[in-house]
Amino acid sequence: MNLLRLNIWRKCILIGFIAAVIAMFSLDWGYHFHIGHVVRLFVGAVAFWVVVDRL
């Protein structure tokens, strides 16, 4: 995947997904996050990716 060729919305989706995963596991929220949360976040990111693909 060539990141330079992606449109701005897809770049936002990728950056947002990576930032959310890093924030989940690096910030102390007082809640224990696990891989299931990452999977749900990934499914949401893929759904946005498909919606952007249809625009």
N, C-alpha and C positions, 0 to 999 in steps of 0.2 A: 504494500500500500504506500503510495507516494503522498506524504502529508502535504507537500507543497501544492498538489493539484486538487485537494479537497476544498469545497466551498466553505464560507465563513461559518455556516450553521453546523456543519460536520466537525469543524475544528473546535467550535464551542462545546459540542457534545463530548468529544474526546477529552478535552481539557477539563470539563466539568466532572466527567466520570473519574478521571485520574485524581483530581483534587478531592473529590468526595471520598474516595477509597483511602487516600492518604490521611485526610482529616479524621475519618472514622477510627483509624487505628493509632493515630499519633496524639490526638487531643483526648484529654481525660474528661469524658462526659458523665462519668459515674454509671455507665451502662456498659455491659460486656458485648461487644460486637463480634460476630463470627462469620464464617464463610457464606452462610445463608443470606446474610445481609448484602454481601457483595454480589451474590447471584441475582437477588432481586433488583439491585441497582443496575446490574448488567442487562437484565431483561428490559428494564425501563429505558436504558440508553439505546438498546436495539430498537425498541418501539419508536423512540424519537427519530432514530436513524431512518427507519422505514417511512415515517411521516415526511421527513425532509426529502427523501427520495421521490415522493409523490408530488412535491411542490413544483 
